[in-house]
Amino acid sequence: MDIFVIAASFFVLMFFGVPIGTALGISAVATIYTFDLGIEMLGVNFSSGIASFPLLAIPFFVLAGVILDKAGLAKTIAEFFELLVGKATGGLAIVAVCTCMFWGALSGSGPATTAAVGLILFVPMVRHGYDKSFAGALIANAADLSIIIPPSIAFIIYGNITNVSVSALFVAGIVPGILTGLGTIIVAFWVSKKRGYRGNTRRAPVGEIFAALRRSIWALLAPVIVLGGIYSGIFTPTEAAVVAVFYSLFVAVFVYRSISWNDFLHLLVDASVTSSVIMFLVVFAGIFTWAASVIGIVDRAAALILHLSPNALVMIVLINFLLLGLGMVLDAISISYLIMPILMPVLVAFKIDPLWYGVIFISALAIGQATPPVGVNLFTAANLTGESVDSIARQAIPFIVMDVIVLILLSLFPELSLYLPVKAGLYTPQ
């Protein structure tokens, strides 16, 4: 009966199109009230859900991304890479992937990266003969890197749930992010060569390339400063988020002179709305998880998973399939709060390192951002290109296959995720 109340109410609300955060909150409150779990605990759970020092990084990173977007840094990155590799086969496709990698390190959001890079590169790609659906699929898939390459909001959420160091998670995501980016470039080159997609026909002078580098250096330095400070222990991820805000303000106001006082007020509103949506989801997902734990669903689900296989690798593969499926219908934050409390006892039982699995977990969720029916990046790309989600999704299949291959490599070789944080002294393997 308890499982029926919380599950049925949640899925019925989802069926009728209620937003995921609201559906989680209503089903949790209904369960708490029905089984008299202590309705007075809602206020305590609500405040404790967001009263976390690591979670403070989220609104600051969101604000930094909004400011840098307004300053036009994504455009300077794209211009530099276009001059550097735009003439090669699939040049603009490679430019799109590289721009998404760097911009993702600034925004930490897949849809935001899809929108920012798509607005800059979609028209040039179409003008040079790229298929509209392919261009949209490429940008949507490359934007998945935003939650793998640090700083990543998804890593902050995972660290907050599992008590794994966010600094170590950020550093652990560097190699997997680069591997995923290289895989995406390989697929983009292969498709471009097969279809004859090329970039600019002229060869850019060296002086013009260096001029573009000077214009883009402020954008290229942003992730270096943030990650360098974390890597060297100068500041924590939350402090790094504050540094990112001041850096972005300095660049926007004094270097590019692209933001006025009125603009800044609008940016604060935009960042507040985005952060509020994330925190709303975090709070009600946390209450839902608490209710599910109190009535015993978490323990029963964990016990069921433990009996599926005695082999840790088989278990990881099975969970990856589950995450890929959930990623098609839910967002990464919701999945993290719904699944990780169940998986934590499983990780302990199989002696799976939580940092290593954090990278696998987030990489699997990243794939879901570009898979239908609820791939948020696909919908963002569809709005930009004017193409249907179905046509873009079909073009995304080769990229998804490559992402799954990288996910398999990350699952087989823990060193890909653990080497850098261990080398930096940020983590001791468990």
LORO-503844 format. One record per residue (C-alpha): chain; residue in one letter; residue number from 1; z, y, x. Coordinates in Angstrom, 2 decimals, padded with zeros to 5 digits, always signed. Layout:
residues N
  mol  type  seq       c3       c2       c1
    A     A  NUM        Z        Y        X
...
//
This chain:
residues 430
  mol  type  seq       c3       c2       c1
    A     M    1  +000.00  +000.00  +000.00
    A     D    2  +000.89  +002.47  +002.77
    A     I    3  -002.41  +001.87  +004.58
    A     F    4  -004.31  +002.24  +001.33
    A     V    5  -002.80  +005.65  +000.55
    A     I    6  -003.48  +007.26  +003.91
    A     A    7  -006.88  +005.61  +004.49
    A     A    8  -008.23  +005.90  +000.94
    A     S    9  -007.24  +009.54  +000.54
    A     F   10  -008.79  +010.40  +003.92
    A     F   11  -012.13  +008.64  +003.33
    A     V   12  -012.43  +009.86  -000.28
    A     L   13  -011.97  +013.44  +000.88
    A     M   14  -014.52  +012.94  +003.68
    A     F   15  -016.97  +011.43  +001.16
    A     F   16  -016.77  +014.58  -000.96
    A     G   17  -017.47  +016.78  +002.06
    A     V   18  -013.97  +018.13  +002.71
    A     P   19  -013.71  +019.43  +006.31
    A     I   20  -012.21  +016.87  +008.68
    A     G   21  -009.12  +018.95  +009.50
    A     T   22  -008.32  +019.54  +005.84
    A     A   23  -008.91  +015.87  +004.99
    A     L   24  -006.50  +014.79  +007.74
    A     G   25  -003.86  +017.26  +006.57
    A     I   26  -004.06  +016.39  +002.87
    A     S   27  -003.99  +012.61  +003.46
    A     A   28  -001.04  +013.00  +005.87
    A     V   29  +000.95  +015.17  +003.45
    A     A   30  +000.16  +012.79  +000.56
    A     T   31  +001.43  +009.84  +002.62
    A     I   32  +004.59  +011.67  +003.75
    A     Y   33  +005.36  +012.70  +000.15
    A     T   34  +004.52  +009.31  -001.42
    A     F   35  +006.72  +007.29  +000.93
    A     D   36  +009.44  +009.95  +001.27
    A     L   37  +009.05  +010.22  +005.04
    A     G   38  +010.66  +013.65  +005.13
    A     I   39  +008.52  +016.45  +003.78
    A     E   40  +010.85  +018.91  +005.52
    A     M   41  +009.49  +017.61  +008.85
    A     L   42  +006.10  +019.22  +008.21
    A     G   43  +007.17  +022.58  +009.63
    A     V   44  +008.62  +020.97  +012.75
    A     N   45  +005.51  +018.83  +013.27
    A     F   46  +003.26  +021.80  +012.65
    A     S   47  +004.92  +023.99  +015.28
    A     S   48  +005.38  +021.19  +017.83
    A     G   49  +001.71  +020.27  +017.46
    A     I   50  +000.60  +023.51  +019.09
    A     A   51  +003.74  +024.45  +021.08
    A     S   52  +002.33  +022.95  +024.25
    A     F   53  +001.72  +024.75  +027.54
    A     P   54  -001.49  +022.80  +028.35
    A     L   55  -002.96  +023.68  +024.92
    A     L   56  -002.64  +027.38  +025.78
    A     A   57  -005.65  +026.86  +028.03
    A     I   58  -007.93  +026.32  +025.03
    A     P   59  -008.00  +029.87  +023.56
    A     F   60  -008.28  +031.39  +027.04
    A     F   61  -011.21  +029.18  +028.04
    A     V   62  -012.85  +029.90  +024.68
    A     L   63  -012.43  +033.65  +025.23
    A     A   64  -013.80  +033.41  +028.79
    A     G   65  -016.86  +031.53  +027.52
    A     V   66  -017.48  +034.09  +024.76
    A     I   67  -017.25  +036.99  +027.22
    A     L   68  -019.55  +035.36  +029.78
    A     D   69  -022.04  +034.55  +027.02
    A     K   70  -022.08  +038.20  +025.93
    A     A   71  -022.50  +039.25  +029.56
    A     G   72  -025.75  +037.23  +029.72
    A     L   73  -024.75  +034.88  +032.53
    A     A   74  -026.54  +031.90  +030.99
    A     K   75  -029.81  +033.82  +031.28
    A     T   76  -029.26  +034.59  +034.97
    A     I   77  -028.56  +030.91  +035.71
    A     A   78  -031.72  +029.83  +033.86
    A     E   79  -033.87  +032.41  +035.67
    A     F   80  -032.62  +031.23  +039.07
    A     F   81  -033.25  +027.54  +038.38
    A     E   82  -036.64  +028.32  +036.82
    A     L   83  -037.79  +030.04  +040.00
    A     L   84  -036.32  +027.22  +042.08
    A     V   85  -037.79  +024.15  +040.31
    A     G   86  -039.80  +025.52  +037.40
    A     K   87  -043.16  +024.69  +038.99
    A     A   88  -042.46  +020.95  +039.31
    A     T   89  -043.41  +018.34  +036.74
    A     G   90  -040.91  +018.73  +033.94
    A     G   91  -039.64  +021.85  +035.70
    A     L   92  -038.38  +023.64  +032.62
    A     A   93  -036.73  +020.45  +031.39
    A     I   94  -034.88  +020.17  +034.71
    A     V   95  -033.98  +023.86  +034.46
    A     A   96  -032.50  +023.21  +031.00
    A     V   97  -030.33  +020.36  +032.29
    A     C   98  -029.10  +022.31  +035.34
    A     T   99  -028.35  +025.36  +033.19
    A     C  100  -026.42  +023.20  +030.71
    A     M  101  -024.39  +021.72  +033.58
    A     F  102  -023.34  +025.13  +034.89
    A     W  103  -022.94  +026.77  +031.50
    A     G  104  -020.98  +023.77  +030.22
    A     A  105  -018.55  +024.35  +033.08
    A     L  106  -018.02  +027.85  +031.70
    A     S  107  -017.90  +027.22  +027.95
    A     G  108  -016.42  +023.71  +027.63
    A     S  109  -018.17  +023.37  +024.26
    A     G  110  -021.26  +021.29  +023.43
    A     P  111  -022.50  +023.36  +020.46
    A     A  112  -021.88  +026.63  +022.32
    A     T  113  -023.88  +025.38  +025.31
    A     T  114  -026.67  +024.11  +023.03
    A     A  115  -026.90  +027.52  +021.37
    A     A  116  -026.70  +029.59  +024.57
    A     V  117  -029.22  +027.56  +026.59
    A     G  118  -031.47  +026.89  +023.59
    A     L  119  -031.85  +030.60  +022.84
    A     I  120  -032.97  +031.19  +026.42
    A     L  121  -035.16  +028.19  +027.23
    A     F  122  -036.55  +026.83  +023.96
    A     V  123  -039.33  +029.43  +023.61
    A     P  124  -040.50  +029.14  +027.27
    A     M  125  -040.55  +025.33  +026.96
    A     V  126  -042.69  +025.43  +023.82
    A     R  127  -044.95  +028.05  +025.38
    A     H  128  -045.59  +025.68  +028.31
    A     G  129  -046.57  +022.81  +026.00
    A     Y  130  -043.26  +020.98  +025.50
    A     D  131  -042.84  +019.30  +022.12
    A     K  132  -040.34  +021.23  +019.98
    A     S  133  -038.31  +018.15  +019.04
    A     F  134  -038.20  +016.97  +022.65
    A     A  135  -037.02  +020.39  +023.84
    A     G  136  -034.29  +020.40  +021.20
    A     A  137  -033.23  +016.83  +022.00
    A     L  138  -033.11  +017.55  +025.73
    A     I  139  -030.93  +020.64  +025.36
    A     A  140  -028.65  +018.96  +022.78
    A     N  141  -028.14  +015.95  +025.04
    A     A  142  -027.66  +017.94  +028.23
    A     A  143  -025.05  +020.04  +026.41
    A     D  144  -022.94  +016.85  +026.14
    A     L  145  -022.00  +017.56  +029.73
    A     S  146  -019.84  +020.44  +028.50
    A     I  147  -016.97  +018.12  +027.59
    A     I  148  -017.31  +016.01  +030.76
    A     I  149  -017.79  +018.64  +033.46
    A     P  150  -014.55  +020.66  +033.81
    A     P  151  -013.04  +022.78  +032.49
    A     S  152  -013.25  +020.70  +029.31
    A     I  153  -011.38  +021.26  +026.06
    A     A  154  -011.66  +017.52  +025.38
    A     F  155  -009.85  +016.74  +028.65
    A     I  156  -007.10  +019.22  +027.72
    A     I  157  -006.63  +017.45  +024.37
    A     Y  158  -006.61  +014.00  +026.03
    A     G  159  -004.08  +015.13  +028.62
    A     N  160  -001.86  +016.63  +025.93
    A     I  161  -001.85  +013.36  +023.94
    A     T  162  -001.36  +010.97  +026.88
    A     N  163  +000.70  +013.19  +029.25
    A     V  164  -001.92  +012.67  +031.97
    A     S  165  -002.32  +015.62  +034.36
    A     V  166  -005.04  +017.94  +033.08
    A     S  167  -005.72  +019.07  +036.66
    A     A  168  -006.41  +015.46  +037.66
    A     L  169  -008.60  +014.97  +034.59
    A     F  170  -010.65  +018.05  +035.45
    A     V  171  -011.28  +016.85  +038.99
    A     A  172  -011.92  +013.27  +037.80
    A     G  173  -014.71  +014.54  +035.54
    A     I  174  -016.76  +016.08  +038.37
    A     V  175  -018.52  +012.94  +039.69
    A     P  176  -019.12  +011.42  +036.21
    A     G  177  -020.49  +014.78  +035.04
    A     I  178  -022.89  +014.98  +037.97
    A     L  179  -023.97  +011.35  +037.43
    A     T  180  -024.66  +012.02  +033.75
    A     G  181  -026.57  +015.18  +034.65
    A     L  182  -028.70  +013.33  +037.21
    A     G  183  -029.40  +010.59  +034.65
    A     T  184  -030.53  +013.22  +032.16
    A     I  185  -032.81  +014.81  +034.79
    A     I  186  -034.36  +011.41  +035.58
    A     V  187  -035.17  +010.79  +031.91
    A     A  188  -036.49  +014.36  +031.47
    A     F  189  -038.75  +013.95  +034.53
    A     W  190  -040.00  +010.53  +033.34
    A     V  191  -040.88  +011.80  +029.85
    A     S  192  -042.41  +015.00  +031.25
    A     K  193  -044.59  +013.10  +033.72
    A     K  194  -045.71  +010.71  +030.97
    A     R  195  -046.65  +013.59  +028.64
    A     G  196  -047.89  +016.04  +031.26
    A     Y  197  -045.21  +018.69  +030.79
    A     R  198  -045.17  +021.21  +033.62
    A     G  199  -043.36  +024.45  +034.33
    A     N  200  -044.66  +027.72  +035.76
    A     T  201  -048.00  +027.48  +037.55
    A     R  202  -047.25  +030.16  +040.13
    A     R  203  -045.11  +029.63  +043.21
    A     A  204  -042.27  +032.13  +043.35
    A     P  205  -041.88  +034.12  +046.60
    A     V  206  -038.75  +033.44  +048.61
    A     G  207  -037.62  +037.02  +048.12
    A     E  208  -037.81  +036.67  +044.35
    A     I  209  -035.75  +033.46  +044.49
    A     F  210  -033.05  +035.15  +046.56
    A     A  211  -033.03  +038.12  +044.17
    A     A  212  -032.46  +035.71  +041.26
    A     L  213  -029.72  +034.01  +043.25
    A     R  214  -027.96  +037.36  +043.75
    A     R  215  -028.13  +038.05  +040.02
    A     S  216  -026.79  +034.60  +039.13
    A     I  217  -024.16  +034.31  +041.87
    A     W  218  -021.40  +035.60  +039.58
    A     A  219  -022.13  +032.84  +037.07
    A     L  220  -022.38  +030.18  +039.77
    A     L  221  -019.07  +031.27  +041.28
    A     A  222  -017.10  +031.01  +038.02
    A     P  223  -016.61  +027.21  +038.00
    A     V  224  -016.07  +027.27  +041.78
    A     I  225  -013.19  +029.75  +041.42
    A     V  226  -011.62  +027.96  +038.45
    A     L  227  -011.91  +024.44  +039.85
    A     G  228  -011.22  +025.54  +043.41
    A     G  229  -007.95  +027.10  +042.32
    A     I  230  -006.93  +023.93  +040.46
    A     Y  231  -008.12  +021.63  +043.25
    A     S  232  -006.18  +023.58  +045.89
    A     G  233  -003.06  +023.81  +043.73
    A     I  234  -003.12  +027.61  +043.52
    A     F  235  -002.85  +027.52  +039.74
    A     T  236  -002.53  +025.08  +036.84
    A     P  237  -005.36  +024.54  +034.30
    A     T  238  -003.63  +026.92  +031.86
    A     E  239  -003.30  +029.56  +034.56
    A     A  240  -006.91  +028.85  +035.53
    A     A  241  -007.94  +029.68  +031.96
    A     V  242  -006.24  +033.07  +032.26
    A     V  243  -007.95  +033.64  +035.62
    A     A  244  -011.26  +032.75  +033.95
    A     V  245  -010.68  +035.44  +031.30
    A     F  246  -009.96  +038.16  +033.88
    A     Y  247  -012.89  +037.04  +036.00
    A     S  248  -015.24  +037.11  +033.01
    A     L  249  -014.00  +040.58  +032.04
    A     F  250  -014.52  +041.86  +035.59
    A     V  251  -018.08  +040.49  +035.69
    A     A  252  -018.99  +041.71  +032.21
    A     V  253  -017.47  +045.21  +032.55
    A     F  254  -017.92  +046.15  +036.20
    A     V  255  -020.85  +044.02  +037.42
    A     Y  256  -023.22  +043.69  +034.46
    A     R  257  -021.74  +046.59  +032.44
    A     S  258  -022.73  +044.77  +029.27
    A     I  259  -019.54  +045.00  +027.21
    A     S  260  -018.09  +048.09  +025.53
    A     W  261  -014.65  +048.45  +023.98
    A     N  262  -016.05  +047.74  +020.51
    A     D  263  -017.87  +044.68  +021.85
    A     F  264  -014.62  +043.40  +023.33
    A     L  265  -012.84  +043.67  +019.97
    A     H  266  -015.63  +041.63  +018.34
    A     L  267  -015.40  +039.06  +021.12
    A     L  268  -011.66  +038.75  +020.55
    A     V  269  -012.33  +038.06  +016.87
    A     D  270  -014.99  +035.44  +017.69
    A     A  271  -012.73  +033.69  +020.20
    A     S  272  -009.80  +033.81  +017.77
    A     V  273  -011.84  +032.19  +015.00
    A     T  274  -013.10  +029.42  +017.28
    A     S  275  -009.63  +028.79  +018.73
    A     S  276  -008.07  +028.77  +015.25
    A     V  277  -010.51  +026.11  +014.07
    A     I  278  -009.63  +023.93  +017.06
    A     M  279  -005.87  +024.45  +016.65
    A     F  280  -006.10  +023.81  +012.89
    A     L  281  -007.67  +020.46  +013.67
    A     V  282  -005.13  +019.72  +016.42
    A     V  283  -002.16  +020.42  +014.14
    A     F  284  -003.27  +018.37  +011.15
    A     A  285  -004.62  +015.53  +013.28
    A     G  286  -001.20  +015.43  +014.94
    A     I  287  +000.59  +015.27  +011.58
    A     F  288  -001.81  +012.54  +010.42
    A     T  289  -001.09  +010.52  +013.58
    A     W  290  +002.68  +011.01  +013.11
    A     A  291  +002.50  +009.79  +009.51
    A     A  292  +000.37  +006.79  +010.48
    A     S  293  +002.83  +005.95  +013.26
    A     V  294  +005.91  +006.18  +011.03
    A     I  295  +004.50  +003.81  +008.40
    A     G  296  +003.53  +001.34  +011.14
    A     I  297  -000.25  +001.60  +011.10
    A     V  298  -000.45  +002.53  +014.79
    A     D  299  +001.61  -000.47  +015.91
    A     R  300  -000.32  -002.89  +013.69
    A     A  301  -003.67  -001.55  +014.84
    A     A  302  -002.61  -001.79  +018.51
    A     A  303  -001.43  -005.39  +017.99
    A     L  304  -004.75  -006.26  +016.35
    A     I  305  -006.72  -004.81  +019.28
    A     L  306  -004.55  -006.68  +021.79
    A     H  307  -005.48  -009.99  +020.15
    A     L  308  -009.23  -009.35  +020.34
    A     S  309  -009.58  -010.41  +023.99
    A     P  310  -007.31  -011.19  +026.96
    A     N  311  -009.79  -009.57  +029.37
    A     A  312  -009.38  -005.88  +030.18
    A     L  313  -013.10  -005.26  +030.86
    A     V  314  -014.11  -006.93  +027.59
    A     M  315  -011.51  -004.79  +025.84
    A     I  316  -012.97  -001.60  +027.35
    A     V  317  -016.48  -002.61  +026.26
    A     L  318  -015.30  -003.30  +022.70
    A     I  319  -013.45  +000.01  +022.51
    A     N  320  -016.52  +001.82  +023.87
    A     F  321  -018.58  +000.38  +021.02
    A     L  322  -015.92  +001.63  +018.61
    A     L  323  -015.98  +005.11  +020.17
    A     L  324  -019.78  +005.30  +020.08
    A     G  325  -019.68  +004.41  +016.40
    A     L  326  -016.91  +006.90  +015.59
    A     G  327  -018.73  +009.57  +017.60
    A     M  328  -021.59  +009.36  +015.11
    A     V  329  -019.38  +010.54  +012.23
    A     L  330  -016.38  +012.41  +013.71
    A     D  331  -015.81  +015.12  +016.31
    A     A  332  -014.19  +014.45  +019.69
    A     I  333  -010.84  +016.13  +018.91
    A     S  334  -010.34  +014.16  +015.68
    A     I  335  -011.21  +010.87  +017.39
    A     S  336  -008.79  +011.63  +020.22
    A     Y  337  -005.86  +012.13  +017.87
    A     L  338  -006.80  +009.21  +015.63
    A     I  339  -007.54  +006.63  +018.33
    A     M  340  -005.53  +007.44  +021.46
    A     P  341  -002.08  +006.80  +019.93
    A     I  342  -003.36  +003.32  +019.06
    A     L  343  -004.94  +002.76  +022.46
    A     M  344  -002.01  +003.91  +024.61
    A     P  345  -000.01  +000.65  +024.18
    A     V  346  -003.25  -001.26  +024.78
    A     L  347  -003.80  +000.56  +028.10
    A     V  348  -000.24  -000.25  +029.15
    A     A  349  -000.56  -003.93  +028.15
    A     F  350  -003.79  -004.39  +030.11
    A     K  351  -002.63  -002.16  +033.01
    A     I  352  -005.62  +000.12  +032.60
    A     D  353  -005.26  +003.38  +034.50
    A     P  354  -004.98  +006.22  +031.92
    A     L  355  -006.82  +008.75  +034.10
    A     W  356  -009.74  +006.39  +034.67
    A     Y  357  -009.86  +005.53  +031.00
    A     G  358  -009.66  +009.23  +030.08
    A     V  359  -013.01  +009.79  +031.78
    A     I  360  -014.51  +006.74  +030.04
    A     F  361  -013.07  +007.88  +026.70
    A     I  362  -014.41  +011.45  +026.92
    A     S  363  -017.80  +010.26  +028.26
    A     A  364  -018.16  +007.95  +025.26
    A     L  365  -017.27  +010.77  +022.89
    A     A  366  -019.77  +013.07  +024.60
    A     I  367  -022.59  +010.71  +023.65
    A     G  368  -021.56  +011.07  +020.01
    A     Q  369  -022.31  +014.81  +020.09
    A     A  370  -026.04  +014.05  +020.22
    A     T  371  -026.16  +011.04  +017.88
    A     P  372  -026.70  +011.26  +014.10
    A     P  373  -025.50  +011.62  +011.42
    A     V  374  -022.84  +014.12  +012.56
    A     G  375  -023.98  +014.97  +016.08
    A     V  376  -022.96  +018.63  +016.26
    A     N  377  -025.34  +019.37  +019.12
    A     L  378  -028.26  +017.93  +017.15
    A     F  379  -027.57  +020.20  +014.19
    A     T  380  -027.27  +023.23  +016.48
    A     A  381  -030.58  +022.33  +018.15
    A     A  382  -032.23  +021.77  +014.76
    A     N  383  -031.20  +025.26  +013.63
    A     L  384  -032.62  +026.77  +016.80
    A     T  385  -035.92  +024.87  +016.82
    A     G  386  -036.65  +024.68  +013.10
    A     E  387  -037.24  +020.93  +013.47
    A     S  388  -035.50  +018.24  +011.43
    A     V  389  -032.40  +016.49  +012.77
    A     D  390  -034.21  +013.14  +012.41
    A     S  391  -037.15  +014.18  +014.61
    A     I  392  -034.82  +015.55  +017.29
    A     A  393  -032.65  +012.43  +017.10
    A     R  394  -035.68  +010.17  +017.74
    A     Q  395  -036.56  +012.18  +020.85
    A     A  396  -032.95  +011.89  +022.03
    A     I  397  -032.99  +008.06  +022.18
    A     P  398  -034.03  +007.77  +025.90
    A     F  399  -031.29  +010.21  +026.87
    A     I  400  -028.69  +008.30  +024.87
    A     V  401  -029.74  +005.05  +026.56
    A     M  402  -029.26  +006.69  +029.98
    A     D  403  -025.86  +008.04  +028.93
    A     V  404  -024.79  +004.53  +027.92
    A     I  405  -025.92  +003.20  +031.33
    A     V  406  -023.75  +005.83  +033.05
    A     L  407  -020.87  +004.90  +030.74
    A     I  408  -021.22  +001.27  +031.82
    A     L  409  -021.12  +002.31  +035.50
    A     L  410  -017.97  +004.37  +034.89
    A     S  411  -016.39  +001.36  +033.17
    A     L  412  -017.26  -000.99  +036.03
    A     F  413  -016.36  +001.26  +038.96
    A     P  414  -013.04  +003.15  +038.60
    A     E  415  -013.59  +004.80  +042.00
    A     L  416  -016.25  +007.06  +040.47
    A     S  417  -013.52  +008.74  +038.45
    A     L  418  -010.45  +008.28  +040.63
    A     Y  419  -011.68  +009.07  +044.15
    A     L  420  -011.62  +012.89  +043.98
    A     P  421  -008.26  +013.38  +042.18
    A     V  422  -006.58  +010.83  +044.48
    A     K  423  -008.17  +012.41  +047.56
    A     A  424  -007.00  +015.84  +046.42
    A     G  425  -003.44  +014.55  +046.00
    A     L  426  -003.48  +015.33  +042.28
    A     Y  427  -002.97  +011.75  +041.12
    A     T  428  -001.52  +008.40  +042.15
    A     P  429  -003.30  +005.40  +040.53
    A     Q  430  -001.15  +003.37  +038.17
//
